[in-house]
Amino acid sequence: MEAFAMEPFKIKMVEPIRITSREERAGILEEAGYNTALIRADKVLIDLCTDSGTGAMSSSQWAAMMLGDESYAGAASYYRLLDVCREIFGYKFFQPVHQGRAAENVLFELLFQGEKKYAISNAFFDTTRAHAQFAGAQVFDFPVKEALDSEADYPFKGNIDVDAAEAKIKEIGPGKIGFIIMTLTNNALGGQPVSMQNMKDISAVARKYGITLLIDAARFAENAYFVKQREAGYRDKSIAEIVRETFQLADGFTMSAKKDAIVNIGGLVGIKDNPDLERGVIGRVIPYEGFITYGGLAGRDLEALAVGLKEGMDYDYLKYRVGQVERLGHALREMGVPIQYPVGGHGVFVDAGKLLPQIPADEFPGVALANELYVDAGVRGSEIGSFCLGYVDPKTGKEVPAPMEFLRLAVPRRVYTQSHMDYVVDAFRGILAKKNKLKGYKIVWQLPILRYFTARLKPL
Ligand SMILES: *Cc1c(COP(=O)(O)O)cnc(C)c1O
């Protein structure tokens, strides 16, 4: 019997959820300036704010942590991690770092030397974009058109538009491109996968012009699972084979291990075969992250990462993982909640702009939905729309909106059961019944950049 989305684990340790009342939550939200990011986590019932560092480690990971070698130099844990990385990715060089943005910090500046001041992607993640920009570079996203239409049924909405990317390379001049980076899966556009064919095509373009091709590898295993499910010729390949093939098409990667490697903290840089770049990475890791054999992590973190990398690639786990998110998305869609479709790998992206057409972008429909969901049901999502990605134009003083008004329901790995997901679906039933009455918000305090984490709002 095929057990669709059944949790392939038993629960040995539990963390209580404290139940709050609607009245209590209304007060908590007001105190938090109507910004769910400012609510204490113990006042949240189901926390779908992010899938980053929020996963539950396995008994094998906890057991491995007890073997952590905390030596400053040459820890056994480091060598165990290297062995696992070599086996999975087939590269020559790996550097652990404390998280994904540390990998970006260590690597990117080395690739933006001299004239090389541009980078191209299927869609930059926000910290990736920030690190490229801190290094003085200008970046361009070339998602496929289908990704910008939430209703378009397309299997690989994470793909890069190869022709548009090549045209840009010719326009700027290949000698000025620091790197091309493929984000697997494409987080900004809904956890959407990239096909192997698209990786081959962009790899051929990178070779043709002598440009470094990187992978932003946070969700490399979920991407491989989608390739196996959806791409002709990959059904009979293992996740390990698909991962190998994918990484052989690139020259290096940065990874936030807080996603598919199921650790609470950690990251990696990988370089296929480039002694100069390795040397550069070592030179930057020591001042920023610490000595090369620990890279900003404790020995026990290296152990948990070595185990988590493999667990994250387990087929039965991935089937449950992607299946759980898919099932949540389908239940919401069937009820009439508009979402980015097909459902992505790590979360359901609700199209709040479509759900609440009475609220204009500059009154933040995604925030209105996030806040109602919290007060009504204690569920925390995160707005990925004009509140998060929009900004005030310094010249006109007016709000510049985001292309889409999403509320992201990011699902932590191995944390919530199917009945928790059923609870979330029920919460939306309540929202649908009163959606026409929901009103927007205005910002009363904000920072000029990354305002979403700290801004305070007032209901209109
Ligand atoms: C999370 C993430 C990062 C940054 O990683 P951190 O571990 O949060 O620093 C980079 N790229 C993608 C695609 C991510 O999802």
The ligand as an SDF file (V2000), in Angstrom:
LIG
                    3D

 15 15  0  0  0  0  0  0  0  0999 V2000
   17.8240   30.6230    3.7320 C   0  0  0  0  0  0  0  0  0  0  0  0
   18.4170   30.8680    2.4210 C   0  0  0  0  0  0  0  0  0  0  0  0
   19.6450   31.5440    2.2760 C   0  0  0  0  0  0  0  0  0  0  0  0
   20.3840   32.1510    3.4550 C   0  0  0  0  0  0  0  0  0  0  0  0
   20.6890   31.2150    4.3970 O   0  0  0  0  0  0  0  0  0  0  0  0
   20.7630   31.5260    5.9690 P   0  0  0  0  0  0  0  0  0  0  0  0
   21.1340   30.1870    6.5290 O   0  0  0  0  0  0  0  0  0  0  0  0
   19.4030   32.0010    6.3900 O   0  0  0  0  0  0  0  0  0  0  0  0
   21.8020   32.5460    6.1820 O   0  0  0  0  0  0  0  0  0  0  0  0
   20.1680   31.6750    1.0050 C   0  0  0  0  0  0  0  0  0  0  0  0
   19.5090   31.2250   -0.0720 N   0  0  0  0  0  0  0  0  0  0  0  0
   18.3150   30.6010    0.0230 C   0  0  0  0  0  0  0  0  0  0  0  0
   17.6370   30.1230   -1.2160 C   0  0  0  0  0  0  0  0  0  0  0  0
   17.7250   30.4200    1.2570 C   0  0  0  0  0  0  0  0  0  0  0  0
   16.5280   29.8240    1.3400 O   0  0  0  0  0  0  0  0  0  0  0  0
  1  2  1  0
  2  3  1  0
  2 14  2  0
  3  4  1  0
  3 10  2  0
  4  5  1  0
  5  6  1  0
  6  7  2  0
  6  8  1  0
  6  9  1  0
 10 11  1  0
 11 12  2  0
 12 13  1  0
 12 14  1  0
 14 15  1  0
M  END
$$$$
